């Protein structure tokens, strides 16, 4: 849990250190949802880590931004002091209709099916110059895992290994490669995949993407732990689809280091303000896990979203105003909520790291689960 990631992933840039557990800021088309860079600057102490998914930039079977020789940092106006992760797929989309072949990953879009080959991914990574690259993998979509045949999972393991080899052979930019860990719900195939990755010396970390696996989180984490036991313990582990606070705690206790920040975005989209707290001794002082700004009780409530919160929204505005903005469908409502929810999410990770330092994370997490319950978090 005390691993540090980042460092000299690009020689010409200063070392960037990211203390874990930590999260990568979720983006769409290179921007944090509801936060233009000037507004995002109002959220203090966010980690210097941003993730971008390549599917946002696949206008055709290639990407226009690949012609921009100065790289993706400058293309999306991202500070070069940020660790930039390039993944392939948006983790908020769990249902995919396009099917892969041995030659390419198929990505559905408004303009049709985009074909992302391993060589094209490497070509784009060489042009876009990310700090961390997650090559494409054949992630099995399983609405009913019990009905998925072992042959399909076996094919995904073989195909993913082949794609990784092809990506590594064509990748010339010195990105830190986080290899996808596959195998779905098959312990036997997860063992084969993990052992193959453990034997490699050309990867810097591991990426777990079981978003499309329709199983309870606890079972997913058991599968992840099975893989982790076979992998290099010194390398960082990144997990998608576990960004809710209770899921983060369970995943950290299972050995995961890095997460995405899709949860604050999901909360904002529902008109909620986060209020959950980790490690408070007096549970009677706790608010519910979130505050619903759509409620009519907010109409004449002129207090901040959370008393004592230091975010820009809580310092400058009150519940009644944000309730009004939601009711009138003003986009400022989601901007102000996203500022608060990202601030709160960063505070939550600060609390996790302090809990790790104290050696009390298991106890603090148990109290958190007792206070809020897994099923209560949206």
N, C-alpha and C positions, 0 to 999 in steps of 0.2 A: 504493500500500500504506500510505501514511501519512495517508489520509483520516480525519477524525473525523466520527462520526455522532451523532445525538442533538440536543443544543442546545435552542433555545427552540421545541419542537414544541407545547407548551401554554403560553400566555402567563402564566398565573397561577402556574406552577411554576418553581422555579429551573432554570437550565440544567444539563443532564446530558450529560456528555461520555463517549463510548465510543471508546477507541482501538482501531484495527483493525490486523491481523485479530483478530476476536473472535467469540464465539458467543452465541446466545440460549439461555437455559436452557429445555429441553424440558419441557412439562407435560402432564398428562392431567387434565381437569376442573379446571384451575387450580392443580394441585399438582405439584411435581416428583416423579416416581416414587420411592417408598420414603422420601421425605424430607418430613416435616411441617415447617412453618416453623421450629420450635424446633430441630429436628435439622439442617435446612439451614444454620442459623446456625453450625454447627460447621465448615462448609466455608469456609475463609478465602479472601478476595480473589476470589470469583466475580464476573463482570462484572455490572453493574447493568442487566441486560437479560433479559427473560422473554418467551416466546412462548406464546400461547394459540390454539387452533384453535376456530373457531366451532361446528364440528360437535359438539363435546363438550357444547354448551349448547343444541342444537336439540331440545328435548323434543317439539316439534311443528313446524309450519311457521313458528313464531316462537320466541322464547326468553323464559323466565320472568324471567331476570336483566335483560332490557331494561326491566322495570318498576322496577328499583332505580335511583333517580335519581342516586345518588352515584357511579355508574360502576363499571367492572369492577375497578379497583384495590382498592376497598374491598369489593366483592362477594366477591373471592377472598382478602381480607386480604393484599394485596400492598403493600409499602412504596411510597409515592408517589415515592421516590427512584429507583425502577426504571423503565427504559424498557419499556413494555408494547407488544408487537406482537400485533395481531389478524390471524390468517390464517384460511383457511376449512377446510382439510383437514389431517388428521393425516399427517405425512410418513412414519410407520412403516408405513402401509397403502398398498401399491403396487398391489393388485388391487381394482378397483371394479366392482361389478355394475350399479349404477344409471347410466342414461344421461342426458346433458343434453338439453335442448331449446333452441330459440332464446330461450325466455322465462326459463328457470331452470337452475341447477345442481342436479342430483339427488344426494342424499346418502342412502345406505342406512343404516338403523338397525334396532334390535330392534323398534321400533314402526312400521316401514314406511318408505316413501320420503319424505324431507323435501325440500321444494322451496325452494331458496334463490335468490330473485330478486335482481338488482342493487339494486333499490329497497329490498328488505328488508335487504340487507347494509348499505346506507347508513343506513337507519333504526336498525339495531342499533349501528352504529359511532357514530352521533350520541348514542345512549343510553349506550353502554359507555365512550366517551371513551378509546380507546387512543391511544398516542403515535404508533404506526405502524400503518397499515392496508394489507393486501394484498387488493384486490378479487377476487372470483371470476373464474376464467378457465376456458375449455374446454380442459382438459388431455387430450390424446389418449392413451388407453391402447393400447399397442402390444406385445403379446406377440411378434409377428413383424413388425418394422417393414418388412421388404421386401415384405410383403403388403398394407400399408396404402395405400389409394388416395390420390393427391394431393388428390382432391376432399374427402375427410374432413379433411385437414389444413387445406386452404384454408377450409373452413367454420369450423374452430376459430379461425383467425386473425380472420376476419370477426366471428364471434360474440364473441370475447374483446374486440375493439375496441369493439363495440357495448355490451357490459356495462360496460366501463371508462367510456365516455361517460355511461352512465346512472348509474353510481355517483358520478362526479364532480359530476353535475348535482344529485344529491340529498344529497350529503355537506355538512353545515354545520359539523360539529366540525372544528377545525383540526388534524387528524391529518396526519402526513407519509405520503403515499401512495407505496407501492412497487408499481409496475406489473408484473404478470406478463409475462414475455417468452416468447412462444410461437413456434410454427413447426415443432416436432417435428424430424424428421431432414431436412426439406427446406430446403436452403440458400436457394433462391429465396424461399420463404415466410417464412423467418426474416429475410431481408433486408427484405421488405415490412413485417413486424411491427416490426422494430427501427427502421426509418426513420420509421414512424408515431409510435413512442414518442419518438424523438429530437426530433421536431418539436413535442412538447408542452412547455408551460412550467408545467403544474400538477401535476407529479409530482416526488417527492423522491428516488426511488431505483428500483432494478430488482430483481425477484425471478425467479429461475430455478428452475423445478420440472419436472425431467425424470425424476422418480422412476418413473413408469410406462413410461418408454422403455427397453425391454430391449436395451441396448447396452453394450459395455465403457465404463468410465469415461473412458478416453483419447479415445474417439470422441465421447462426450457433451461433454467439455471442448473438443474442436475445434469442435463446434457452438456452444457457449457463447462461445468466442473469436470466432467469426464474427459473432455478434450484438454482442458488446462493441465490436468495431471500428467499429460504426455508431452506438453510443450515446454519451451525454454522459459523458466520462471523469471528470468531477468529482463524479458522483453515486454513492453506495454501491451495491454489488452483493451481493445475498443469494442463496445457493444452498442448496436442500434436497437431501437424498440424498447428500451428500458429507461425512459427519461422521467417518468412520474416519480415523485419523491420516495414512495414506498418501494418502487422497483429499483431505484438507485441504491437505496440502503441494502436491499437484499443482494443486488449485484456486487456492490463493494465488498460485502461480507463473503461473497463467493469468489472474489479475486479479480474483479474487473476494475480497471483504472480510469477509463475514458468513456464519455457519453456524448450524446447530442442534446440540444436544448429545444427539442420540439414540444416539450410539455408546456412551458410558458406561453408559447404561441397558441396551443390548443385551449388553454385556460382563457387567454385573451379573446379568442374567437367566440367563446361562450358568454362574454361579458362578466367574467369573474376576476376578482383580485385575490391573489394568494395571501394566506395568513398562517399557514402551517409553520411549526417551530420544532426544531430538534434540540433536545437536551435542556429543557426547562424543568426545574425541580417542582414548581407549583402548578399542577395541571388545572387548578381552579381559575388561573389567570389566562388560560388559553382561549383564543377564539376558535370557531370552526376552521376547517382546513382552507376554506375560501369564502369570500364575500360576494353575494350575487347582487350586482349593481342594477339588475333589471327589476328588482323587487320594488313595489310601491312604497315600502318603508323608507327607501332612499330619497324620496321626493323632497323631504324637508330635513334631511340629515346633513348638517354642515360640518361634520368632522372629517378628518383625513381618512383615507382607506384603512390605514392601520396606525393607531396612535403610537407616536415615537419613531415611526419609519422615516428615514432620512432621504428617501428617493425624491426626485424632482416633483413627481405627481403629488406625493403626500405633503410636501413642503408648500406647494403652490395652489392646490385645488382641493375640492371637497367632494364628498359622495354625491350630494345633490346635483352638482354640475355634471359629473360624469354620467349619472342617471339620465339627466336631460339630454346629453350628447348621444347616448345610446337610443333613447326614444325618438330623437329627431334624425337618427341615422347619419350623424356627423362623423367623419373619419377620425377626427381628433379623439374620439372616445377610445378607439383601439390603440392609438398612439400612446395616450396617457396610461392605459392599462398595461400595454407591453413594456413601457418604461418601468412601471412598478413590478410587474411579474418577473422581468429579467433581473432587476435589482434583488428581488426576494430569492430568486433561484441562486444567484451568486452568493448571497448570504447563507443559504442552505449548504452549499458546498464548502464555504468557509467553516461552518459549524461541523461538517463531517470531518474535515482535516484536523480541526482542533480536538474532536472526539477521538480520532485515530491517535493523535499525539498523547492524549491522556490515557489511552488504552481502554476507553469506555464505550467504544462504538457498539459492541454487541448489546450492552445494557441500554444505551440511549436508543438504539433502534427498536428494541423490544418495547420500551415505553412509547415510542412513536407509533408502533403498530397498535398498541393497546388504546392509545388516545384517539387515533383517527381510523384505523381499520383499513385494510387493503381495498376493500370494495367501496369505501366511501370516497376515494379520490377519483375525480373525473378523468 
